Amino acid sequence: MQPSSNKPRLTFWQLWNMSFGFFGIQFGFALQNANTSRIFSTLGANPDDLAFLWLAAPVTGLLVQPVIGYLSDNTWHPFWGRRRPFFFVGAVLASIALFLMPNSSALWMAAAVLWLMDGAINVSMEPFRAFVGDKLSPAQQTAGFAMQTFFIGWGAVIASLLPTIFSDLLGVSNVPVNGAIPDTVRYSFYIGGAVYLVSVLWTVLTAKEAPPDDMEAFRAERARSKGLGHAMAEILGGFARMPKTMVQLAFVQFFTWIALFAMWIYTTSAIAENVFGTVDAQSAAFQEAGNHVGIMFAVYSGVSALAAFILPVFARYTSRKVVHMTCLTIGGLSLISIFTIHNLNLLFVPMIGVGIAWASILTMPYAILAGALPAKRMGYYMGVFNFFIVIPQICSGLLLGSITKHFFAGHTVNTLMLGGGCMVLAGVLTLFVKDSAAASAKDAGIKAAA
C-alpha cells in the first residue's frame, strides 16, 4: 500500500468506478431496511417483537466486520488485490439471500435469511470503507466518501420505490395472499439481487489496487499473522489501541444508530397506525402504508445523494464537526416531527431533514476517522468502528420492543420520537470530537500561505 503522501490524485471517473459497487450494496440494504419489518409483520410478528427479530442485522455486523477487516488487511492477490475478493464473495452471497428473503413462508425462515443477508452485505460493505483509505490521499478522502454516499443515495431511492412502481405503474398485486409476501415485494427483491451482483462486479473489474510498497515485509508480517489464536489476539488487542478520535466518535455513532434503527424498524407500523388508522398487517391499508414508507425512504435517500457533494463544500468553510452536528440536529428534529403529521404528502418534509442527516452520517464520521488511522490497519479499524454502529442496534433490539410496549402502549410513532431525540444528542456530542486530520490540513495551509 502506498503511503498517503505518494498516492496519485484520482480522476472523477476513477472515483466513480471504485465507488459504483456501493450502488448495488445499498440497493440490497435499502430493500432490507424498507421491507423487513413489513415481511415480518405479514408473516405474523407482533409490533413489540420486531426489534428483537431485527437483532440478526447488528449481531452479524458485530461478528463479521472486524474479522473481514483484519483478513482484508492481510490479503494480497496479483489479480484480485486486497479488498476486491471480499467485495465479490459478499456480493454473491447477498444476491442469493435477496432471492430467498421474499420466498420465506414462516417467520423463522425470514429471520434466518436476514442473518445470511446482513452477514453477506457486511462482507462486501466493510472493505469498501477501507478501499477509500487505501487509494486516496487525505485531500481526496472526503470526496471519496461523498461519492460512496452519492451511490448509496441513488441505490436506495430506486430500491425503496420498487414496490410502488410494481403496484402503481405495472399493476402487480400488493396484497398478501394466504399469508404470503406480496408480489410487489418479491419482484423487488429479485431485481435487487441482480443489481447487487452486477454493481459490485463493476468495481471489481474496473478499479485496481496498488500492491504493498514492501512486498517482502508484507509477506513476513502475514506469515506471523497466521493462525486463529494470533488473529483473535490481534482483533481484540486493537481495541486497547484505538485512536482517541475513534473513541470520541463512538459516542456520536451510538446515539445516531439508535435513531436510525428505530426509524427502520418502526416507520411502517407508525405510519400505518398514525396515518392509515390500522395495525392489521394483513390489511390492504397496512400494505399501502408499507409502499408509502418505501417512497418516504426514497426521498431521504435521494436528498442524501444530492447533499453528498454539497456537505464537503460547507465543511471547507466551517469544519466537518460543525457540518455533522448541524445535520444530525436537523435529522433528529425531523424524526420527532413525524408524530404531529397525519397528512400523507406532508410526511415527505421530515424525510428531507433525515436525508441531510443520512448524507453526513455516511460521509463525515468516516472522513474524520480515516485521517486518524494507521494505513496498514485501515481495514481492521474500519471494521472495529462498525462495533459502534451495531452495539447500539443490539441495545435497540433488546430494549426498544419493551419500551414501546410498556412505556408507549404499543404506539410506535412515540419510538420514532425517542429516536429523534437520540440523534439530536449525537449532534451535540460531535462537538467534542477531535478532527486531527482537518487540523493538520489547516496548519499546512497556513504555513503554505506564509
N, C-alpha and C positions, 0 to 999 in steps of 0.2 A: 504494500500500500504506500502510495506516495505521501510524503509529508505535506501538510496543508499548505505550506508556503510555495510548494512546487506544483500544485495542482493547476492544470490549464483551465482557463475560463471557457465554459461550455456555451454553445450557441443555444438559441431558443429551441430549435428542433431537437437538439441533443437532450435538453431538459424535458422536452415533450416525450421523447421515446423512453427515457428512463423512468418516467412517471406514469406512462399510459396504463401500465398494469393495474394501477390503483383504481382506474375506471371500473374494471371488472370486479376487483375486490370489494369496492363499495357498492357495486350493483348487488352482489350477494348479501353484503352486510345490511343494506337498506331493505331488501326483501325480508330478511330475518327480523329487523327492528320493527317494521311496519305491520308484519303479518303473524309473528309468532304467537302473541297473545290472542289474536283472532283465531288462529288454528287451535290453540289450547282450549279456548272458550267453546269453540264449535264442537270439540271432542269431549266436552263435559266438565272442564275445570271451573271451579268457583273463583270469583274475583280475588278473594283473600288467599288463594293458593297460587296465583300467578307469579308472584315474586319468588316463591320457593322453586317453582318449576324452571324459572329463568336462571337458577343458580348454575346450570350447566355452562352457560356462557363465561362467566368470570372464573369459575374453577378451572376450566380448560386453559384459559389465558394464564392463570397463576402457575399452572404446571408446565405449559408449553413454551411461553415466551422466553424466559431466561435460558432454558435449555437450548432452544433453537438459536438464540443469540450467541451463546457460547460455542455451539457447534459451527455456526457460520463464521465466527471469528477464526476458527481453527481449520477451515476448509479452503482448499485451493485445487482447481482442476484446469488444465490448459484450455479446454473449450467452455466448460460451464462457469468457471470463475469461482467466486466466493459466495455470493448471495443468491445467484440465479438458480442453483439446484433446488433451493428451498422454495423459491417462487413457483417453480414448475411442479414439484411434488404436492405442495399445498393446493395449487390450482386444480390438479386432477382430483384430489380427494374432496375438495369443496364442491366441485361440479357434480360429483356423484351424490353428495349429500343434498344438494339443491334439487336434484331429480327425485330423491327419496322422500324429502320432507312433506310435500303436499299429498303423498300417497299413504301417509300414516292413517291407519284405521282405528287406532286406540291411543289414548293419552300417553301411555308409557312408551309407545313407539315414537311418537313425536318428540318426547323428552330425550330419548336415546339418540335420535337423529340430530337433535340440537347439539348434543355433546360432540358428535362427529363433525358437524358443520362448523361449529365455532372453533373447534380444535384445528381443523384444516385451514380456516381463514386466518387463524393466528400464525400457522406455519408459514404462509405466504406473505402475511402483512408485516410481521416484525422485521424481517430483513430489509424491507423497503425503507424503513426509517433509517437504518444503519447505512443503506445504499447512498443516501444523500450525504452523510458524513464522510463516507469513503471517497466519493467522486468530486465533491465540491469544496472549494476554499471557503473560509468563514464569510467572505464577502458575498458569496452566492448561495449560502445555505438557506437564508430566509426565502429567497426566490425559489429555491428547490422545494422547500416545504409548501410554499404557496402554490406551486404548480401541482403538487400532490393534492392539495386542498381543492384546486380547480376541478381535477378529475373526480375526486371524492364527491364534490357537489353535483356534478352533472350525472355521474353514475347513479347517485341516489335519487335525483329528480326523475329520471326515466324509470328506474325500478319502482319507485313509490307510486308512479302514475299508472303502471301497467294494469292492475286490476280494474281501474276505472276505464282505461282505454278499451279493454276487452268487453266490459259490460255496456258502456255507453256508446261506443263507436262501432263495435263489432257484434254486439248483440249476444255475447256469451253469457250463460247463466251465472248469476251472482248469488244463488240461493243454495244452501246445503241440502242435499237430497239424502234421506236416510242417515243423517248424521255425518255424511262425508264432506270433505273440504270442497268449497265451490270451485267450479271450473275456472273462473277468473283467476283464482289464486294458483291453481295447479299449473295453468299455462304460463303464468308469470314466472313461476319458479323454473319451468323448463327453459324458457328464454334466458333466465338468469344463469343457469348452469352453463349454457353455451357461451354467453358473453364473458363470463368469468374466465373460462379457459382460453378463449381467443385473445382477450386483452392482455392477460399475463404472458402468453406466448409472444405477443408483440414486443414486450420489453425484453424478454429472454433472448430473442433473436436479433434485436436491433441495438441493445445497449451493451457495451463491452466493459470489462473490468480490468484495471491495471494489476499486474502481479505484485506481490510484496517486493519492496526495494531490495531486501537481502533474503533471497530465497533459502540459502543455507541456514541462516539464523531462524527463519520461519519454520523450516522442516525440523530443526533441532528442538525448537520450542514445542512444536506439535508432537514430536516423539515423546517429550517429557510429559505432555498433557494426556497421553493415552491412559485408558483405564477409568472405570466408573467411579472409583473412590477418589481419584485425583480430580476428576471433572466435578463431582459433587462438592469437594472441598473448595475448589476454585469458585464455583457458583455461589456457595453460601458465604465464603470468605469475603467476596466482593461487597457484601452489604456493609461490612465494617469500614470499608474504604470509599464509600460513596462521597462524591464531591459535595461541598456544602450547599451549592446551588441546587443540586438534586434533592437534598433533604428538604430545603425550603419549598421547592416546587411540589414535593409530595403532599404537603398540607393543602395547597391550592387544588391539586388533582383530586384529592379525597372528596372534598365538598362539591367540586364540579361534577364528578361522575356519579355521585348520589343523585344529583339533579337530573342528569341525563338518563340514568337507569329508571328513575321514577317516571320520566316522560315516556320512554319506550314501552314500559310495562303497562302504564295505566291510561294513556291518552285515549285509546279506543273505548274502553269501558266508561271513562269520564265523559267523553263526547256523546256516547250512546245514551247515558242517563241524563246529562245536563242539557243536551240539545234535542235529542230524538225521543227522550222520555221512556227508554226501555232498558232493562237489564237482561232480557231474554236473548241469549246468544244464538238461538235457532230462528229468531225472527228476521224478517226482511229488513226491518228498520235497523237492527244491530249490524247486519252485514253492510247496509248502506253507510252507516257510521264508520265502519271499517274502511270502506272505499274513500270516504271523505278525509279520514285521518291520513290515508296514503297521499292525498292531494296536499294536505297541510304539511306533511313531511317533505313532499316535493318542493314546496315553497321555501321552507327553511334551507333545504339543500341547494336550491337554485340561488338563493341570496348568498349563501356561503361561497358558492363558486365565483360569483361576481366580486364579493368582498375580499376574496383571497388575494387579489392583486392590488387592492386599494389599501389594505391594512399595512403592508410593508412601507408604503409611502408615508402614512401617518406616523409609523414607528420611527422613520428617519427624522421627522420634525419634532417628535416628543421622545418617546422611548418605547421599547417593546413591553415593559411593565405597565406603563400608563395605558397603552392600547389594550392590553389584555384585561386590565382592571375595568376599563370602561365597557368593553364588550361583554364581559361576564355580568356586570351590573345590569346592562340593558337586557340581556337574555334572562336573567333571574326575574326581573320585574315583569317581563313579558309572560313568563310561565305563570306567575301569580295572577296576572290579569285574566287568564282563561276562566277563572271562577266566576267572573262577572259577565261573561259573554254567552248569550243564548241565540245569537243570530249566526247562521252558517257562514255567511260571507265575511262577517267581522272576525271570524276565527283565523283568517289569514294574517291579520295585523300582528298578533303576537308572534306568529311564525317568522315574520321579518326580523324581529328582535332576536329570536332564537337562532336564526341563520347567521346573524352578525356574530353572536357568541360562538357558534359552531366553527365559523371560519377561523376565529382566533384560537380556539381550543386545539384545532388541528395544525396550527402554524406556530404560534408564539412560544408555547412551552418547549417544543422540540428545537426551535431555533435558539432559544436561551440555553437549553441543555447541551446541544451539540458543541457549543463553544467551551463547555466546561469539562468535556470528557476526553480521556486519552484515546488517541486514534486507534491503537491496536485492540482496545476493549470496547469499541463503539457498539458492536452488535450486542455484546453481553449487557452493557449498561442500558441500552435502549430496551432490552428485554426486562431487566430489573425495574426500569421505570414503569413498565406496564403493571408491576405489582400495585402501584399507587392508582391504577385505573381499576384493577379487578378486585382489590381488597374492599374498596367502598361498595362495589357492586355486590360482593358477597355479603357484606353487612346489610345492604339494602334487601337482598334476597331473604335473609334471615329475619329481618325486623319490620320491613315495610308492610308485609301482609298483616302482621299482628297489630301494628299501629293503625292501619286502615280499618281493621275490623273493630278494635276496641276503643280507639280514640276518635275516629272519623265515622263510625257507624256504617262502614262499608262504602262511603261516598268517596270514590277515588279522585274526584276533582280536588278534594282537600289535600290529597297526597301530592298532586301536582303543585299546589301552593307551597307545601313543605319543600319540595324540590327546588322551587324558585328561590326560596329563602336561603337554601344551601348554596346556590350559585352566586347570589349576592355576597354571601360571606366569603366565598372563594375569591371574588373580585377584590375584596378588602385585603385578604391575605397576600395577594400578588404584590402589593406594595412593599412587603418585607423580603422579597426575593432579590438576591444579588445577581445581576446580569454582568458577569465578569468580562465576557467577550465583547459586549457592547461598550463597556467602559474602556477596554483596551483599544478598541477601534477608534473611539472618540479621542483618546490620548494620542494615538498615532496621527490622527487628522490634525490635532493642534500642533504637534511637533513638525508635521509636514508644512503647515501654513507658516510656522515661524521660520 
